[in-house]
């Protein structure tokens, strides 16, 4: 399923002459893998950041420490800062996907339960969008749903 969604995203990116950058936390690079599994990915994929720790979000994506301290790593604000930071980290990409969430099985809380995932689509041309999801299932299922949703949001933003 990811492959067909990645191919669809690639088609839109080629049509629009756009390059993609990814910033992934709970998905650990799964979006980048799906994009680069497709022949011709170098035409549309610039780079992928896997920023699993708070420090990596701050160091690689320039996410303000204050955002993480105030809202947490799993938040709308952090997802937006990740998407914006990924775009600022490269001169080639015009659109970004960022994902942060609680994939489980541990790490959840009543306020931020396992399955809570924020997906952000950043663009040089439009406002950065953030989508909140509450996925169900085990760790692999949650991560898989997050990747599928990220591609669906990207495709919608491009179409």
N, CA, C and O atoms as a GROMACS GRO file, in nm:
protein
  636
    1UNK      N    1   0.082  -0.121   0.000
    1UNK     CA    2   0.000   0.000   0.000
    1UNK      C    3   0.086   0.126   0.000
    1UNK      O    4   0.058   0.221  -0.073
    2UNK      N    5   0.192   0.125   0.083
    2UNK     CA    6   0.278   0.244   0.086
    2UNK      C    7   0.339   0.271  -0.050
    2UNK      O    8   0.355   0.386  -0.090
    3UNK      N    9   0.375   0.163  -0.121
    3UNK     CA   10   0.439   0.180  -0.250
    3UNK      C   11   0.346   0.250  -0.348
    3UNK      O   12   0.390   0.340  -0.421
    4UNK      N   13   0.220   0.212  -0.352
    4UNK     CA   14   0.128   0.276  -0.447
    4UNK      C   15   0.103   0.422  -0.408
    4UNK      O   16   0.092   0.508  -0.495
    5UNK      N   17   0.095   0.450  -0.279
    5UNK     CA   18   0.078   0.589  -0.234
    5UNK      C   19   0.204   0.670  -0.264
    5UNK      O   20   0.195   0.786  -0.305
    6UNK      N   21   0.320   0.610  -0.242
    6UNK     CA   22   0.445   0.679  -0.272
    6UNK      C   23   0.456   0.709  -0.422
    6UNK      O   24   0.500   0.817  -0.460
    7UNK      N   25   0.415   0.614  -0.505
    7UNK     CA   26   0.417   0.637  -0.651
    7UNK      C   27   0.321   0.749  -0.690
    7UNK      O   28   0.353   0.831  -0.776
    8UNK      N   29   0.205   0.753  -0.627
    8UNK     CA   30   0.109   0.859  -0.655
    8UNK      C   31   0.167   0.995  -0.613
    8UNK      O   32   0.155   1.093  -0.686
    9UNK      N   33   0.230   0.999  -0.497
    9UNK     CA   34   0.293   1.123  -0.451
    9UNK      C   35   0.405   1.163  -0.546
    9UNK      O   36   0.418   1.281  -0.580
   10UNK      N   37   0.484   1.066  -0.590
   10UNK     CA   38   0.593   1.093  -0.684
   10UNK      C   39   0.539   1.156  -0.812
   10UNK      O   40   0.596   1.251  -0.865
   11UNK      N   41   0.429   1.102  -0.862
   11UNK     CA   42   0.368   1.154  -0.985
   11UNK      C   43   0.333   1.302  -0.969
   11UNK      O   44   0.364   1.383  -1.056
   12UNK      N   45   0.268   1.336  -0.859
   12UNK     CA   46   0.232   1.477  -0.835
   12UNK      C   47   0.355   1.565  -0.818
   12UNK      O   48   0.359   1.677  -0.868
   13UNK      N   49   0.454   1.515  -0.747
   13UNK     CA   50   0.577   1.593  -0.727
   13UNK      C   51   0.647   1.620  -0.860
   13UNK      O   52   0.697   1.730  -0.882
   14UNK      N   53   0.651   1.520  -0.947
   14UNK     CA   54   0.712   1.538  -1.080
   14UNK      C   55   0.634   1.640  -1.160
   14UNK      O   56   0.692   1.729  -1.222
   15UNK      N   57   0.500   1.626  -1.160
   15UNK     CA   58   0.415   1.720  -1.235
   15UNK      C   59   0.437   1.864  -1.190
   15UNK      O   60   0.433   1.956  -1.271
   16UNK      N   61   0.460   1.881  -1.061
   16UNK     CA   62   0.475   2.016  -1.006
   16UNK      C   63   0.622   2.059  -0.995
   16UNK      O   64   0.652   2.168  -0.945
   17UNK      N   65   0.712   1.974  -1.043
   17UNK     CA   66   0.856   2.001  -1.034
   17UNK      C   67   0.898   2.038  -0.892
   17UNK      O   68   0.967   2.137  -0.869
   18UNK      N   69   0.854   1.955  -0.797
   18UNK     CA   70   0.882   1.981  -0.656
   18UNK      C   71   0.968   1.870  -0.597
   18UNK      O   72   0.965   1.755  -0.641
   19UNK      N   73   1.046   1.909  -0.496
   19UNK     CA   74   1.128   1.814  -0.420
   19UNK      C   75   1.072   1.805  -0.278
   19UNK      O   76   1.022   1.903  -0.222
   20UNK      N   77   1.080   1.686  -0.221
   20UNK     CA   78   1.028   1.656  -0.088
   20UNK      C   79   1.142   1.637   0.012
   20UNK      O   80   1.246   1.580  -0.022
   21UNK      N   81   1.120   1.684   0.133
   21UNK     CA   82   1.207   1.654   0.246
   21UNK      C   83   1.118   1.598   0.357
   21UNK      O   84   1.005   1.643   0.376
   22UNK      N   85   1.168   1.499   0.430
   22UNK     CA   86   1.090   1.440   0.539
   22UNK      C   87   1.160   1.462   0.673
   22UNK      O   88   1.282   1.470   0.681
   23UNK      N   89   1.078   1.471   0.778
   23UNK     CA   90   1.128   1.480   0.916
   23UNK      C   91   1.043   1.382   0.997
   23UNK      O   92   0.925   1.408   1.023
   24UNK      N   93   1.102   1.272   1.036
   24UNK     CA   94   1.025   1.165   1.099
   24UNK      C   95   1.077   1.135   1.239
   24UNK      O   96   1.198   1.129   1.264
   25UNK      N   97   0.983   1.115   1.329
   25UNK     CA   98   1.016   1.072   1.463
   25UNK      C   99   0.965   0.930   1.483
   25UNK      O  100   1.043   0.835   1.468
   26UNK      N  101   0.839   0.911   1.515
   26UNK     CA  102   0.787   0.778   1.547
   26UNK      C  103   0.788   0.682   1.428
   26UNK      O  104   0.786   0.561   1.448
   27UNK      N  105   0.791   0.733   1.306
   27UNK     CA  106   0.795   0.646   1.188
   27UNK      C  107   0.938   0.608   1.150
   27UNK      O  108   0.957   0.522   1.064
   28UNK      N  109   1.037   0.669   1.210
   28UNK     CA  110   1.174   0.624   1.198
   28UNK      C  111   1.230   0.613   1.057
   28UNK      O  112   1.317   0.529   1.032
   29UNK      N  113   1.184   0.694   0.966
   29UNK     CA  114   1.236   0.691   0.829
   29UNK      C  115   1.154   0.609   0.732
   29UNK      O  116   1.193   0.592   0.616
   30UNK      N  117   1.040   0.557   0.775
   30UNK     CA  118   0.958   0.472   0.688
   30UNK      C  119   0.907   0.547   0.564
   30UNK      O  120   0.895   0.487   0.457
   31UNK      N  121   0.877   0.674   0.578
   31UNK     CA  122   0.830   0.753   0.463
   31UNK      C  123   0.945   0.770   0.364
   31UNK      O  124   0.926   0.754   0.244
   32UNK      N  125   1.062   0.801   0.414
   32UNK     CA  126   1.180   0.816   0.328
   32UNK      C  127   1.211   0.686   0.255
   32UNK      O  128   1.243   0.688   0.136
   33UNK      N  129   1.201   0.574   0.324
   33UNK     CA  130   1.224   0.444   0.261
   33UNK      C  131   1.124   0.421   0.149
   33UNK      O  132   1.162   0.380   0.039
   34UNK      N  133   0.997   0.446   0.175
   34UNK     CA  134   0.894   0.425   0.072
   34UNK      C  135   0.920   0.512  -0.050
   34UNK      O  136   0.902   0.468  -0.164
   35UNK      N  137   0.962   0.637  -0.028
   35UNK     CA  138   0.989   0.727  -0.141
   35UNK      C  139   1.111   0.682  -0.220
   35UNK      O  140   1.111   0.687  -0.343
   36UNK      N  141   1.215   0.639  -0.151
   36UNK     CA  142   1.339   0.604  -0.221
   36UNK      C  143   1.338   0.461  -0.277
   36UNK      O  144   1.429   0.424  -0.350
   37UNK      N  145   1.237   0.383  -0.244
   37UNK     CA  146   1.220   0.251  -0.305
   37UNK      C  147   1.175   0.262  -0.451
   37UNK      O  148   1.183   0.165  -0.526
   38UNK      N  149   1.127   0.379  -0.490
   38UNK     CA  150   1.074   0.399  -0.625
   38UNK      C  151   1.186   0.445  -0.718
   38UNK      O  152   1.259   0.538  -0.686
   39UNK      N  153   1.200   0.379  -0.834
   39UNK     CA  154   1.298   0.428  -0.931
   39UNK      C  155   1.269   0.574  -0.968
   39UNK      O  156   1.153   0.613  -0.982
   40UNK      N  157   1.373   0.652  -0.982
   40UNK     CA  158   1.357   0.794  -1.016
   40UNK      C  159   1.335   0.884  -0.896
   40UNK      O  160   1.302   1.001  -0.912
   41UNK      N  161   1.353   0.830  -0.776
   41UNK     CA  162   1.329   0.908  -0.654
   41UNK      C  163   1.417   1.032  -0.646
   41UNK      O  164   1.378   1.131  -0.584
   42UNK      N  165   1.533   1.027  -0.708
   42UNK     CA  166   1.624   1.143  -0.699
   42UNK      C  167   1.565   1.268  -0.764
   42UNK      O  168   1.612   1.379  -0.738
   43UNK      N  169   1.464   1.250  -0.848
   43UNK     CA  170   1.398   1.366  -0.911
   43UNK      C  171   1.308   1.440  -0.813
   43UNK      O  172   1.279   1.558  -0.832
   44UNK      N  173   1.262   1.369  -0.709
   44UNK     CA  174   1.160   1.428  -0.622
   44UNK      C  175   1.191   1.423  -0.473
   44UNK      O  176   1.121   1.484  -0.393
   45UNK      N  177   1.297   1.351  -0.434
   45UNK     CA  178   1.327   1.335  -0.292
   45UNK      C  179   1.464   1.394  -0.262
   45UNK      O  180   1.565   1.349  -0.317
   46UNK      N  181   1.467   1.495  -0.175
   46UNK     CA  182   1.594   1.558  -0.141
   46UNK      C  183   1.664   1.486  -0.027
   46UNK      O  184   1.778   1.441  -0.041
   47UNK      N  185   1.597   1.474   0.086
   47UNK     CA  186   1.658   1.409   0.202
   47UNK      C  187   1.552   1.378   0.308
   47UNK      O  188   1.440   1.430   0.304
   48UNK      N  189   1.592   1.293   0.401
   48UNK     CA  190   1.505   1.260   0.512
   48UNK      C  191   1.579   1.273   0.644
   48UNK      O  192   1.692   1.227   0.658
   49UNK      N  193   1.515   1.336   0.739
   49UNK     CA  194   1.568   1.347   0.874
   49UNK      C  195   1.493   1.249   0.964
   49UNK      O  196   1.370   1.247   0.963
   50UNK      N  197   1.566   1.169   1.039
   50UNK     CA  198   1.504   1.088   1.143
   50UNK      C  199   1.545   1.152   1.275
   50UNK      O  200   1.659   1.139   1.320
   51UNK      N  201   1.450   1.222   1.335
   51UNK     CA  202   1.477   1.299   1.457
   51UNK      C  203   1.396   1.238   1.571
   51UNK      O  204   1.292   1.291   1.611
   52UNK      N  205   1.446   1.128   1.622
   52UNK     CA  206   1.373   1.052   1.723
   52UNK      C  207   1.382   1.118   1.860
   52UNK      O  208   1.284   1.121   1.934
   53UNK      N  209   1.498   1.171   1.894
   53UNK     CA  210   1.514   1.235   2.025
   53UNK      C  211   1.479   1.383   2.018
   53UNK      O  212   1.478   1.444   1.911
   54UNK      N  213   1.450   1.439   2.134
   54UNK     CA  214   1.424   1.584   2.140
   54UNK      C  215   1.546   1.661   2.093
   54UNK      O  216   1.534   1.761   2.021
   55UNK      N  217   1.664   1.615   2.133
   55UNK     CA  218   1.788   1.684   2.095
   55UNK      C  219   1.805   1.689   1.944
   55UNK      O  220   1.846   1.791   1.889
   56UNK      N  221   1.772   1.579   1.877
   56UNK     CA  222   1.788   1.577   1.731
   56UNK      C  223   1.689   1.672   1.664
   56UNK      O  224   1.722   1.732   1.561
   57UNK      N  225   1.571   1.685   1.719
   57UNK     CA  226   1.474   1.781   1.664
   57UNK      C  227   1.530   1.924   1.675
   57UNK      O  228   1.516   2.005   1.583
   58UNK      N  229   1.591   1.951   1.789
   58UNK     CA  230   1.648   2.084   1.813
   58UNK      C  231   1.771   2.107   1.725
   58UNK      O  232   1.784   2.211   1.661
   59UNK      N  233   1.862   2.009   1.721
   59UNK     CA  234   1.988   2.024   1.649
   59UNK      C  235   1.973   2.020   1.497
   59UNK      O  236   2.031   2.103   1.427
   60UNK      N  237   1.896   1.925   1.446
   60UNK     CA  238   1.888   1.906   1.301
   60UNK      C  239   1.780   1.991   1.235
   60UNK      O  240   1.796   2.034   1.120
   61UNK      N  241   1.671   2.015   1.306
   61UNK     CA  242   1.557   2.085   1.245
   61UNK      C  243   1.535   2.224   1.303
   61UNK      O  244   1.445   2.297   1.260
   62UNK      N  245   1.617   2.261   1.398
   62UNK     CA  246   1.605   2.393   1.460
   62UNK      C  247   1.470   2.414   1.529
   62UNK      O  248   1.421   2.526   1.537
   63UNK      N  249   1.411   2.305   1.579
   63UNK     CA  250   1.288   2.317   1.658
   63UNK      C  251   1.327   2.389   1.787
   63UNK      O  252   1.416   2.343   1.858
   64UNK      N  253   1.262   2.500   1.820
   64UNK     CA  254   1.296   2.570   1.943
   64UNK      C  255   1.274   2.481   2.066
   64UNK      O  256   1.168   2.420   2.081
   65UNK      N  257   1.374   2.474   2.153
   65UNK     CA  258   1.364   2.394   2.274
   65UNK      C  259   1.240   2.434   2.355
   65UNK      O  260   1.177   2.350   2.419
   66UNK      N  261   1.207   2.561   2.352
   66UNK     CA  262   1.091   2.612   2.427
   66UNK      C  263   0.961   2.547   2.380
   66UNK      O  264   0.872   2.522   2.461
   67UNK      N  265   0.950   2.518   2.250
   67UNK     CA  266   0.829   2.451   2.199
   67UNK      C  267   0.818   2.312   2.259
   67UNK      O  268   0.712   2.272   2.306
   68UNK      N  269   0.929   2.238   2.259
   68UNK     CA  270   0.926   2.102   2.315
   68UNK      C  271   0.902   2.107   2.465
   68UNK      O  272   0.825   2.026   2.518
   69UNK      N  273   0.965   2.200   2.536
   69UNK     CA  274   0.945   2.214   2.681
   69UNK      C  275   0.801   2.249   2.714
   69UNK      O  276   0.744   2.198   2.810
   70UNK      N  277   0.741   2.337   2.634
   70UNK     CA  278   0.606   2.386   2.662
   70UNK      C  279   0.498   2.287   2.620
   70UNK      O  280   0.404   2.260   2.695
   71UNK      N  281   0.511   2.233   2.498
   71UNK     CA  282   0.404   2.151   2.441
   71UNK      C  283   0.436   2.002   2.436
   71UNK      O  284   0.345   1.920   2.424
   72UNK      N  285   0.562   1.966   2.446
   72UNK     CA  286   0.604   1.827   2.434
   72UNK      C  287   0.644   1.792   2.292
   72UNK      O  288   0.610   1.862   2.197
   73UNK      N  289   0.718   1.682   2.280
   73UNK     CA  290   0.764   1.638   2.148
   73UNK      C  291   0.647   1.593   2.061
   73UNK      O  292   0.650   1.608   1.939
   74UNK      N  293   0.544   1.540   2.125
   74UNK     CA  294   0.425   1.496   2.051
   74UNK      C  295   0.319   1.605   2.067
   74UNK      O  296   0.241   1.605   2.162
   75UNK      N  297   0.319   1.696   1.971
   75UNK     CA  298   0.226   1.809   1.976
   75UNK      C  299   0.213   1.870   1.838
   75UNK      O  300   0.298   1.852   1.750
   76UNK      N  301   0.104   1.942   1.820
   76UNK     CA  302   0.082   2.015   1.695
   76UNK      C  303   0.196   2.113   1.670
   76UNK      O  304   0.246   2.126   1.558
   77UNK      N  305   0.238   2.181   1.775
   77UNK     CA  306   0.341   2.284   1.763
   77UNK      C  307   0.476   2.224   1.720
   77UNK      O  308   0.546   2.282   1.637
   78UNK      N  309   0.510   2.109   1.778
   78UNK     CA  310   0.636   2.045   1.742
   78UNK      C  311   0.630   1.991   1.600
   78UNK      O  312   0.728   2.004   1.525
   79UNK      N  313   0.519   1.931   1.561
   79UNK     CA  314   0.505   1.880   1.423
   79UNK      C  315   0.523   1.993   1.322
   79UNK      O  316   0.592   1.977   1.222
   80UNK      N  317   0.460   2.107   1.349
   80UNK     CA  318   0.472   2.222   1.259
   80UNK      C  319   0.616   2.271   1.253
   80UNK      O  320   0.668   2.300   1.145
   81UNK      N  321   0.680   2.281   1.369
   81UNK     CA  322   0.820   2.327   1.373
   81UNK      C  323   0.912   2.230   1.301
   81UNK      O  324   1.010   2.272   1.238
   82UNK      N  325   0.883   2.100   1.308
   82UNK     CA  326   0.962   2.001   1.236
   82UNK      C  327   0.948   2.018   1.086
   82UNK      O  328   1.047   2.015   1.013
   83UNK      N  329   0.824   2.035   1.039
   83UNK     CA  330   0.801   2.052   0.894
   83UNK      C  331   0.868   2.179   0.843
   83UNK      O  332   0.932   2.179   0.738
   84UNK      N  333   0.853   2.286   0.918
   84UNK     CA  334   0.916   2.414   0.879
   84UNK      C  335   1.068   2.404   0.886
   84UNK      O  336   1.138   2.454   0.797
   85UNK      N  337   1.119   2.340   0.989
   85UNK     CA  338   1.263   2.325   1.006
   85UNK      C  339   1.326   2.240   0.896
   85UNK      O  340   1.437   2.270   0.851
   86UNK      N  341   1.256   2.136   0.854
   86UNK     CA  342   1.307   2.051   0.746
   86UNK      C  343   1.321   2.132   0.617
   86UNK      O  344   1.419   2.117   0.544
   87UNK      N  345   1.222   2.216   0.589
   87UNK     CA  346   1.229   2.300   0.469
   87UNK      C  347   1.343   2.400   0.478
   87UNK      O  348   1.411   2.427   0.379
   88UNK      N  349   1.364   2.455   0.595
   88UNK     CA  350   1.471   2.554   0.613
   88UNK      C  351   1.609   2.490   0.608
   88UNK      O  352   1.708   2.558   0.582
   89UNK      N  353   1.617   2.359   0.632
   89UNK     CA  354   1.745   2.290   0.635
   89UNK      C  355   1.797   2.254   0.496
   89UNK      O  356   1.910   2.208   0.482
   90UNK      N  357   1.716   2.276   0.393
   90UNK     CA  358   1.756   2.243   0.257
   90UNK      C  359   1.715   2.354   0.161
   90UNK      O  360   1.612   2.419   0.180
   91UNK      N  361   1.795   2.374   0.060
   91UNK     CA  362   1.760   2.474  -0.041
   91UNK      C  363   1.690   2.410  -0.160
   91UNK      O  364   1.645   2.480  -0.250
   92UNK      N  365   1.680   2.277  -0.161
   92UNK     CA  366   1.623   2.206  -0.276
   92UNK      C  367   1.473   2.178  -0.265
   92UNK      O  368   1.403   2.181  -0.366
   93UNK      N  369   1.425   2.152  -0.145
   93UNK     CA  370   1.286   2.106  -0.128
   93UNK      C  371   1.188   2.222  -0.118
   93UNK      O  372   1.220   2.328  -0.064
   94UNK      N  373   1.069   2.199  -0.172
   94UNK     CA  374   0.960   2.297  -0.165
   94UNK      C  375   0.845   2.249  -0.077
   94UNK      O  376   0.754   2.326  -0.045
   95UNK      N  377   0.849   2.121  -0.038
   95UNK     CA  378   0.741   2.066   0.044
   95UNK      C  379   0.801   1.964   0.142
   95UNK      O  380   0.899   1.897   0.112
   96UNK      N  381   0.739   1.956   0.260
   96UNK     CA  382   0.790   1.866   0.364
   96UNK      C  383   0.677   1.788   0.428
   96UNK      O  384   0.562   1.830   0.431
   97UNK      N  385   0.715   1.672   0.481
   97UNK     CA  386   0.627   1.592   0.568
   97UNK      C  387   0.700   1.577   0.700
   97UNK      O  388   0.819   1.544   0.703
   98UNK      N  389   0.629   1.600   0.810
   98UNK     CA  390   0.685   1.574   0.942
   98UNK      C  391   0.586   1.488   1.021
   98UNK      O  392   0.465   1.507   1.012
   99UNK      N  393   0.641   1.394   1.098
   99UNK     CA  394   0.557   1.304   1.178
   99UNK      C  395   0.617   1.293   1.317
   99UNK      O  396   0.736   1.267   1.333
  100UNK      N  397   0.532   1.311   1.418
  100UNK     CA  398   0.573   1.288   1.556
  100UNK      C  399   0.455   1.224   1.629
  100UNK      O  400   0.340   1.264   1.609
  101UNK      N  401   0.483   1.127   1.714
  101UNK     CA  402   0.372   1.061   1.782
  101UNK      C  403   0.418   0.961   1.886
  101UNK      O  404   0.538   0.946   1.912
  102UNK      N  405   0.320   0.894   1.945
  102UNK     CA  406   0.344   0.789   2.044
  102UNK      C  407   0.304   0.657   1.981
  102UNK      O  408   0.185   0.625   1.973
  103UNK      N  409   0.403   0.579   1.938
  103UNK     CA  410   0.374   0.453   1.869
  103UNK      C  411   0.353   0.338   1.967
  103UNK      O  412   0.294   0.236   1.931
  104UNK      N  413   0.402   0.352   2.090
  104UNK     CA  414   0.382   0.250   2.191
  104UNK      C  415   0.486   0.139   2.183
  104UNK      O  416   0.579   0.149   2.103
  105UNK      N  417   0.472   0.036   2.261
  105UNK     CA  418   0.360   0.012   2.351
  105UNK      C  419   0.364   0.098   2.477
  105UNK      O  420   0.263   0.113   2.546
  106UNK      N  421   0.482   0.156   2.507
  106UNK     CA  422   0.495   0.241   2.625
  106UNK      C  423   0.499   0.386   2.582
  106UNK      O  424   0.496   0.418   2.464
  107UNK      N  425   0.505   0.474   2.681
  107UNK     CA  426   0.523   0.616   2.652
  107UNK      C  427   0.395   0.698   2.646
  107UNK      O  428   0.400   0.820   2.637
  108UNK      N  429   0.282   0.633   2.652
  108UNK     CA  430   0.156   0.705   2.647
  108UNK      C  431   0.117   0.759   2.784
  108UNK      O  432   0.169   0.716   2.887
  109UNK      N  433   0.025   0.854   2.782
  109UNK     CA  434  -0.030   0.912   2.904
  109UNK      C  435  -0.177   0.943   2.877
  109UNK      O  436  -0.221   0.935   2.762
  110UNK      N  437  -0.253   0.977   2.980
  110UNK     CA  438  -0.394   1.012   2.955
  110UNK      C  439  -0.407   1.129   2.856
  110UNK      O  440  -0.499   1.131   2.774
  111UNK      N  441  -0.316   1.225   2.864
  111UNK     CA  442  -0.322   1.341   2.773
  111UNK      C  443  -0.269   1.307   2.634
  111UNK      O  444  -0.317   1.361   2.534
  112UNK      N  445  -0.171   1.217   2.629
  112UNK     CA  446  -0.108   1.179   2.503
  112UNK      C  447  -0.099   1.027   2.497
  112UNK      O  448   0.007   0.969   2.525
  113UNK      N  449  -0.210   0.962   2.461
  113UNK     CA  450  -0.213   0.816   2.463
  113UNK      C  451  -0.134   0.754   2.348
  113UNK      O  452  -0.105   0.820   2.248
  114UNK      N  453  -0.101   0.627   2.365
  114UNK     CA  454  -0.042   0.551   2.255
  114UNK      C  455  -0.136   0.561   2.135
  114UNK      O  456  -0.257   0.542   2.148
  115UNK      N  457  -0.080   0.591   2.020
  115UNK     CA  458  -0.159   0.607   1.898
  115UNK      C  459  -0.179   0.752   1.857
  115UNK      O  460  -0.222   0.779   1.745
  116UNK      N  461  -0.148   0.846   1.947
  116UNK     CA  462  -0.159   0.988   1.912
  116UNK      C  463  -0.043   1.025   1.819
  116UNK      O  464   0.074   1.009   1.855
  117UNK      N  465  -0.076   1.073   1.700
  117UNK     CA  466   0.024   1.110   1.600
  117UNK      C  467  -0.015   1.242   1.536
  117UNK      O  468  -0.131   1.263   1.500
  118UNK      N  469   0.082   1.330   1.522
  118UNK     CA  470   0.064   1.456   1.449
  118UNK      C  471   0.144   1.447   1.319
  118UNK      O  472   0.262   1.411   1.319
  119UNK      N  473   0.078   1.481   1.210
  119UNK     CA  474   0.141   1.482   1.077
  119UNK      C  475   0.131   1.624   1.025
  119UNK      O  476   0.024   1.685   1.027
  120UNK      N  477   0.242   1.676   0.978
  120UNK     CA  478   0.245   1.813   0.928
  120UNK      C  479   0.297   1.815   0.784
  120UNK      O  480   0.392   1.745   0.750
  121UNK      N  481   0.234   1.897   0.702
  121UNK     CA  482   0.278   1.920   0.564
  121UNK      C  483   0.320   2.066   0.555
  121UNK      O  484   0.240   2.157   0.572
  122UNK      N  485   0.448   2.086   0.529
  122UNK     CA  486   0.501   2.221   0.514
  122UNK      C  487   0.523   2.253   0.367
  122UNK      O  488   0.551   2.164   0.287
  123UNK      N  489   0.509   2.379   0.334
  123UNK     CA  490   0.524   2.422   0.195
  123UNK      C  491   0.583   2.562   0.191
  123UNK      O  492   0.555   2.645   0.277
  124UNK      N  493   0.664   2.586   0.090
  124UNK     CA  494   0.717   2.721   0.071
  124UNK      C  495   0.608   2.816   0.023
  124UNK      O  496   0.618   2.937   0.041
  125UNK      N  497   0.503   2.760  -0.040
  125UNK     CA  498   0.398   2.841  -0.102
  125UNK      C  499   0.274   2.861  -0.016
  125UNK      O  500   0.200   2.957  -0.038
  126UNK      N  501   0.250   2.774   0.080
  126UNK     CA  502   0.127   2.779   0.159
  126UNK      C  503   0.158   2.768   0.308
  126UNK      O  504   0.271   2.742   0.348
  127UNK      N  505   0.055   2.789   0.389
  127UNK     CA  506   0.069   2.771   0.533
  127UNK      C  507   0.097   2.625   0.564
  127UNK      O  508   0.053   2.535   0.492
  128UNK      N  509   0.169   2.602   0.670
  128UNK     CA  510   0.198   2.466   0.716
  128UNK      C  511   0.072   2.409   0.779
  128UNK      O  512   0.009   2.472   0.864
  129UNK      N  513   0.037   2.288   0.736
  129UNK     CA  514  -0.083   2.220   0.785
  129UNK      C  515  -0.043   2.116   0.889
  129UNK      O  516   0.062   2.053   0.877
  130UNK      N  517  -0.128   2.097   0.990
  130UNK     CA  518  -0.103   1.994   1.091
  130UNK      C  519  -0.231   1.914   1.111
  130UNK      O  520  -0.340   1.971   1.123
  131UNK      N  521  -0.217   1.782   1.114
  131UNK     CA  522  -0.330   1.692   1.130
  131UNK      C  523  -0.307   1.603   1.252
  131UNK      O  524  -0.199   1.546   1.269
  132UNK      N  525  -0.409   1.593   1.336
  132UNK     CA  526  -0.402   1.510   1.456
  132UNK      C  527  -0.475   1.378   1.431
  132UNK      O  528  -0.587   1.377   1.380
  133UNK      N  529  -0.410   1.269   1.467
  133UNK     CA  530  -0.470   1.136   1.451
  133UNK      C  531  -0.459   1.059   1.582
  133UNK      O  532  -0.365   1.077   1.659
  134UNK      N  533  -0.557   0.974   1.605
  134UNK     CA  534  -0.553   0.879   1.716
  134UNK      C  535  -0.569   0.740   1.657
  134UNK      O  536  -0.680   0.692   1.636
  135UNK      N  537  -0.456   0.675   1.631
  135UNK     CA  538  -0.456   0.544   1.568
  135UNK      C  539  -0.468   0.435   1.674
  135UNK      O  540  -0.431   0.454   1.790
  136UNK      N  541  -0.521   0.322   1.633
  136UNK     CA  542  -0.536   0.205   1.721
  136UNK      C  543  -0.449   0.092   1.668
  136UNK      O  544  -0.420   0.084   1.549
  137UNK      N  545  -0.408   0.006   1.759
  137UNK     CA  546  -0.331  -0.111   1.720
  137UNK      C  547  -0.200  -0.120   1.795
  137UNK      O  548  -0.174  -0.044   1.888
  138UNK      N  549  -0.117  -0.215   1.751
  138UNK     CA  550   0.014  -0.229   1.813
  138UNK      C  551   0.111  -0.129   1.749
  138UNK      O  552   0.073  -0.052   1.661
  139UNK      N  553   0.235  -0.132   1.793
  139UNK     CA  554   0.336  -0.036   1.747
  139UNK      C  555   0.348  -0.035   1.594
  139UNK      O  556   0.347   0.070   1.532
  140UNK      N  557   0.361  -0.154   1.536
  140UNK     CA  558   0.376  -0.162   1.390
  140UNK      C  559   0.253  -0.108   1.318
  140UNK      O  560   0.265  -0.038   1.217
  141UNK      N  561   0.135  -0.142   1.368
  141UNK     CA  562   0.011  -0.094   1.305
  141UNK      C  563  -0.001   0.057   1.314
  141UNK      O  564  -0.043   0.122   1.219
  142UNK      N  565   0.034   0.114   1.428
  142UNK     CA  566   0.027   0.260   1.445
  142UNK      C  567   0.124   0.329   1.350
  142UNK      O  568   0.088   0.427   1.285
  143UNK      N  569   0.246   0.278   1.342
  143UNK     CA  570   0.344   0.338   1.251
  143UNK      C  571   0.300   0.325   1.105
  143UNK      O  572   0.315   0.418   1.026
  144UNK      N  573   0.245   0.210   1.071
  144UNK     CA  574   0.196   0.188   0.934
  144UNK      C  575   0.083   0.284   0.901
  144UNK      O  576   0.080   0.342   0.792
  145UNK      N  577  -0.011   0.301   0.994
  145UNK     CA  578  -0.122   0.395   0.972
  145UNK      C  579  -0.071   0.538   0.959
  145UNK      O  580  -0.124   0.617   0.881
  146UNK      N  581   0.032   0.572   1.036
  146UNK     CA  582   0.089   0.707   1.030
  146UNK      C  583   0.150   0.733   0.892
  146UNK      O  584   0.132   0.841   0.836
  147UNK      N  585   0.223   0.636   0.839
  147UNK     CA  586   0.283   0.652   0.706
  147UNK      C  587   0.175   0.665   0.600
  147UNK      O  588   0.183   0.752   0.513
  148UNK      N  589   0.074   0.579   0.606
  148UNK     CA  590  -0.037   0.586   0.509
  148UNK      C  591  -0.104   0.722   0.516
  148UNK      O  592  -0.130   0.784   0.412
  149UNK      N  593  -0.133   0.769   0.635
  149UNK     CA  594  -0.198   0.899   0.650
  149UNK      C  595  -0.109   1.012   0.601
  149UNK      O  596  -0.157   1.108   0.540
  150UNK      N  597   0.021   1.003   0.629
  150UNK     CA  598   0.114   1.107   0.583
  150UNK      C  599   0.111   1.117   0.430
  150UNK      O  600   0.106   1.227   0.375
  151UNK      N  601   0.115   1.002   0.363
  151UNK     CA  602   0.108   1.004   0.217
  151UNK      C  603  -0.026   1.060   0.169
  151UNK      O  604  -0.030   1.138   0.073
  152UNK      N  605  -0.134   1.022   0.234
  152UNK     CA  606  -0.265   1.075   0.194
  152UNK      C  607  -0.272   1.227   0.210
  152UNK      O  608  -0.326   1.296   0.124
  153UNK      N  609  -0.217   1.279   0.318
  153UNK     CA  610  -0.214   1.424   0.338
  153UNK      C  611  -0.126   1.492   0.234
  153UNK      O  612  -0.161   1.599   0.183
  154UNK      N  613  -0.012   1.432   0.203
  154UNK     CA  614   0.077   1.488   0.101
  154UNK      C  615   0.008   1.491  -0.035
  154UNK      O  616   0.012   1.593  -0.105
  155UNK      N  617  -0.054   1.381  -0.073
  155UNK     CA  618  -0.122   1.373  -0.202
  155UNK      C  619  -0.233   1.476  -0.211
  155UNK      O  620  -0.249   1.542  -0.313
  156UNK      N  621  -0.310   1.490  -0.104
  156UNK     CA  622  -0.417   1.590  -0.103
  156UNK      C  623  -0.360   1.731  -0.117
  156UNK      O  624  -0.417   1.814  -0.189
  157UNK      N  625  -0.250   1.759  -0.050
  157UNK     CA  626  -0.188   1.892  -0.059
  157UNK      C  627  -0.135   1.920  -0.199
  157UNK      O  628  -0.134   2.035  -0.243
  158UNK      N  629  -0.091   1.816  -0.268
  158UNK     CA  630  -0.035   1.833  -0.401
  158UNK      C  631  -0.139   1.834  -0.512
  158UNK      O  632  -0.115   1.890  -0.619
  159UNK      N  633  -0.254   1.774  -0.487
  159UNK     CA  634  -0.355   1.760  -0.595
  159UNK      C  635  -0.451   1.877  -0.601
  159UNK      O  636  -0.540   1.880  -0.686
   0.00000   0.00000   0.00000
